[in-house]
C-alpha cells in the first residue's frame, strides 16, 4: 500500500519529465512487484500445504453422547477437523 502511495505521489511529476520522480516511481514499482510476487507465492504454497495436510490426515469420526441433567435431556456431538 505504501509503494502504491509513493507511485501515485510521484507519477504526475514523472510524466512531466522529472528524473527524481521517475526514479521514485520505478523504485516503488520494483518493490511492489518483488515483494508482492514473494507474498503471493508464499500464500499459494501455504494453501497447498494446508490442503494436503487436511485431505491426507486422519479423519476421526464424530462422537455422539447422551447428555442428561436435572430437567434437561440432550445429545452432545464432538469431533475435530
Secondary structure, DSSP 8 states (H G I E B T S, - for coil): -HHHHHHHHHHHHHHTT-HHHHHHHHHHHHHHHHHHHHHHHHHHHHHHHHHHHHHHS-----EEEEEEETTEEEEEEE---
